[in-house]
Amino acid sequence: MKKIANFSTGRKFSTPITNLKPLTVLRSYALTVFFLTAFILLPSSANAQTYLELFWGNVVIYEGGIPFNAFITFDKTSEYHTFVFGEGNETFINRPTNEIDSVTFYTIPNDSNGVLINGVRWATRNLAAHGEFVANPEDFGALFQWGRKGDGHEQRDGTLTWQGPVSGCFDEYGQVLEGDTAYGKFICANDFIRDWRSPQINTLWNSGTDLSPKKTANDPCPIGWRVPTGKEIESLADAMNAIGKPSSLNGIFGRSIRIGTRKLFLPAAGERDFFQGEVLEESNFYQRKGDYWSSGVTDNINVQGCGFSGKNMMITFDAQRASGFSIRCVKE
């Protein structure tokens, strides 16, 4: 077995596909991957994520993360190149030979301080609940209604709904009173304003302005983080469209952007419909949607969301406050 010494976090290794021998077997340990018939060392641990890219010329045919401590097998026939990695729940990448001419492995360090893009530091993971990030960048996480704190309504597997909008039963922060029949439920809205509460309040997540935001008690982001403003999420969409790309991570479709050795991945986590509270997840892999909240208000009725569908550009749009979207926090 041969290995490349000093293949460390932030480095790349590329090779023509012809250099990989059939039935190559490797296993990714904490900081080592051994190819039995090839020659690559791949860091993969809690402190770094290893990625595989397949190219035809300069075009990325596939990009995905390699799980820690997983077997990876490469095989080829006259018609197909096949990569398989994982144990039990394997991921298969099967591509015609005329689509792939080179392979790249690279590593990106996991950064609890986020990724700096256009002067804004973005968290690397979605919210799982109030004050809590999901475990992995590709995990979908919770779907919050705009302006609400986490009280259980945001859990995507929750089946409890309430026909809104709610009125006259709010606490000092404008949230549904604990103990009220609507508390902890996804509040559907079928009326014109399409909000979970009445009257509407524009400062539930930001009592300041877009240029000078002030985090509120309702903001579900952890200490030191907050919901992005409208301007901030616009800047993320601009960067994603300029230098980002559709990609997948551990079998989850989304969009990613790489800044130096840092990478930001937004999973296509779907949304929750404001009419019936149904979680919408498109079954077609490349048509899946990812919708994310900002704290921005666009007019007297709507607020500012941001999202993508399949390989289309990431856009900002007017959104209904009773919808359930993901949240990607920014550093205060």
SVG drawing of the C-alpha trace seen along z (x, -y; Angstrom):
<svg xmlns="http://www.w3.org/2000/svg" viewBox="-59 -50 64 55">
<polyline fill="none" stroke="black" stroke-width="0.4" points="0.0,0.0 1.3,-3.4 0.0,-6.7 0.6,-10.3 2.3,-11.9 1.1,-15.2 -2.2,-15.1 -3.7,-17.4 -6.8,-19.6 -7.1,-22.1 -5.1,-20.2 -6.2,-18.6 -5.2,-15.5 -6.3,-14.9 -5.6,-12.0 -6.8,-10.8 -9.5,-8.1 -7.1,-5.7 -4.8,-5.7 -7.5,-4.1 -7.4,-0.4 -10.6,1.7 -12.0,3.0 -9.9,0.5 -10.9,0.7 -10.2,-2.0 -11.4,-2.9 -11.5,-6.4 -10.1,-6.5 -9.6,-9.5 -6.8,-11.0 -6.0,-8.2 -7.5,-6.5 -5.7,-3.4 -6.1,-2.4 -5.2,1.3 -4.2,0.8 -3.9,-3.0 -2.1,-5.7 -4.2,-8.3 -4.3,-9.5 -7.5,-11.4 -8.1,-13.2 -11.7,-12.6 -12.6,-13.3 -14.7,-15.4 -12.4,-18.3 -12.5,-17.9 -14.8,-16.7 -13.4,-14.9 -15.0,-15.4 -15.0,-13.5 -15.3,-15.3 -15.7,-13.6 -14.7,-15.7 -15.1,-15.6 -12.6,-18.3 -13.4,-21.3 -17.0,-20.3 -17.9,-18.9 -20.1,-15.8 -20.5,-14.9 -19.5,-16.3 -20.2,-14.6 -18.9,-14.1 -17.2,-10.9 -18.4,-9.6 -16.0,-9.2 -14.8,-5.6 -16.5,-4.3 -15.5,-1.7 -15.2,-3.1 -15.0,-0.9 -14.1,-1.8 -14.9,0.4 -15.0,-0.1 -16.2,1.7 -16.0,0.8 -19.1,-1.3 -19.2,-2.5 -17.2,-3.8 -18.7,-3.1 -18.0,-4.4 -19.6,-2.9 -19.1,-4.3 -20.8,-3.6 -21.7,-0.6 -25.3,0.6 -26.7,-2.6 -24.4,-2.7 -24.2,-5.6 -23.7,-4.6 -22.2,-6.9 -22.5,-5.2 -21.4,-7.2 -20.7,-6.3 -17.0,-6.1 -17.3,-8.9 -18.5,-11.3 -15.5,-11.0 -11.9,-11.6 -10.4,-12.6 -11.0,-12.4 -10.3,-14.9 -10.3,-14.4 -10.1,-17.4 -10.7,-18.3 -12.4,-21.3 -12.1,-21.9 -15.3,-22.0 -15.5,-25.5 -17.7,-26.2 -17.0,-30.0 -18.8,-29.8 -17.8,-30.8 -17.1,-34.5 -18.9,-35.6 -19.1,-39.3 -18.3,-40.4 -21.0,-38.2 -20.1,-35.1 -22.6,-32.3 -23.2,-29.2 -22.3,-25.9 -25.5,-24.2 -29.2,-24.8 -31.2,-25.1 -32.5,-21.9 -34.6,-23.6 -34.5,-26.9 -30.9,-27.6 -29.6,-24.4 -27.8,-23.6 -28.2,-20.2 -25.3,-17.8 -24.2,-17.8 -24.1,-20.4 -26.4,-18.2 -29.1,-17.7 -32.4,-19.4 -33.3,-20.7 -36.4,-22.5 -38.9,-24.6 -39.8,-27.8 -42.7,-30.1 -41.6,-33.6 -41.1,-35.5 -41.8,-32.6 -39.5,-31.2 -38.9,-27.5 -41.8,-26.0 -42.1,-22.7 -44.1,-24.0 -40.9,-24.0 -40.3,-20.2 -40.8,-18.8 -42.1,-15.5 -44.8,-17.3 -48.3,-16.6 -50.1,-19.1 -51.6,-22.1 -53.9,-24.8 -56.2,-26.9 -55.1,-30.5 -54.4,-33.3 -54.1,-33.5 -55.2,-36.6 -55.5,-37.9 -53.3,-35.3 -49.8,-36.5 -47.0,-37.0 -44.9,-40.1 -42.7,-39.2 -45.6,-38.7 -45.5,-34.8 -48.4,-32.4 -48.9,-32.0 -47.6,-28.8 -50.7,-26.8 -52.8,-28.2 -54.3,-25.5 -52.2,-26.9 -48.9,-26.8 -46.3,-24.4 -48.5,-23.8 -47.9,-24.8 -50.5,-27.6 -52.1,-27.4 -53.4,-30.6 -55.9,-30.6 -56.8,-34.3 -55.5,-37.1 -52.6,-38.2 -51.4,-34.6 -49.8,-35.1 -49.9,-32.9 -50.9,-35.8 -53.1,-38.9 -52.3,-41.7 -49.0,-41.4 -45.7,-42.6 -42.7,-43.4 -40.1,-43.3 -40.4,-39.8 -36.9,-38.7 -35.2,-42.1 -36.1,-45.2 -33.5,-47.2 -33.0,-47.8 -31.5,-45.9 -28.3,-48.0 -28.3,-47.9 -30.0,-44.7 -30.9,-44.0 -31.6,-40.4 -34.9,-39.8 -35.8,-37.2 -37.8,-35.4 -34.8,-34.9 -34.2,-31.1 -30.5,-31.2 -28.0,-30.2 -26.1,-32.7 -23.8,-34.8 -25.8,-34.1 -29.0,-35.7 -31.4,-35.4 -29.9,-37.2 -31.3,-40.5 -32.8,-40.9 -29.6,-42.6 -27.5,-39.8 -29.5,-37.0 -29.5,-39.0 -25.7,-39.0 -25.6,-35.3 -27.8,-34.7 -25.6,-37.0 -22.5,-35.0 -24.1,-31.6 -25.1,-32.7 -21.7,-34.1 -19.3,-31.4 -21.6,-28.8 -23.1,-25.7 -25.7,-23.0 -24.1,-20.0 -24.7,-17.1 -23.3,-16.2 -23.6,-12.6 -26.5,-12.0 -28.3,-15.3 -28.9,-17.8 -28.4,-21.5 -26.2,-24.4 -22.6,-25.1 -20.0,-27.8 -16.3,-27.5 -14.3,-30.4 -10.6,-29.5 -10.6,-26.3 -14.0,-27.0 -17.2,-25.6 -20.9,-26.5 -23.6,-24.0 -27.3,-24.7 -29.4,-21.5 -32.6,-21.5 -34.7,-21.0 -38.1,-21.7 -40.7,-23.9 -44.0,-23.7 -47.1,-24.8 -49.0,-27.6 -52.5,-26.3 -52.5,-22.8 -49.1,-22.5 -47.9,-19.9 -44.1,-19.4 -43.2,-19.6 -40.2,-17.6 -39.9,-17.2 -39.2,-13.5 -37.3,-14.5 -33.7,-14.8 -32.8,-17.7 -36.0,-19.6 -35.8,-19.7 -36.2,-23.1 -34.4,-24.9 -36.1,-28.0 -34.5,-30.1 -35.8,-33.0 -34.4,-36.4 -35.7,-38.9 -36.5,-41.4 -40.0,-42.7 -40.8,-43.6 -44.2,-45.3 -47.1,-45.4 -48.0,-41.8 -45.0,-39.8 -41.5,-39.1 -38.3,-38.3 -37.3,-34.7 -34.5,-33.3 -34.3,-29.9 -33.5,-27.7 -35.2,-24.9 -33.1,-22.3 -30.3,-23.8 -32.0,-27.2 -30.5,-30.3 -30.9,-31.2 -33.4,-34.1 -35.0,-36.3 -38.7,-36.6 -41.8,-37.8 -42.9,-35.1 -45.9,-34.4 -45.2,-34.6 -47.1,-31.4 -44.9,-29.3 -42.3,-27.0 -38.7,-27.6 -35.2,-26.7 -33.0,-29.2 -29.3,-29.6 -27.9,-31.9 -25.2,-34.6 -22.7,-35.7 -23.6,-38.7"/>
</svg>
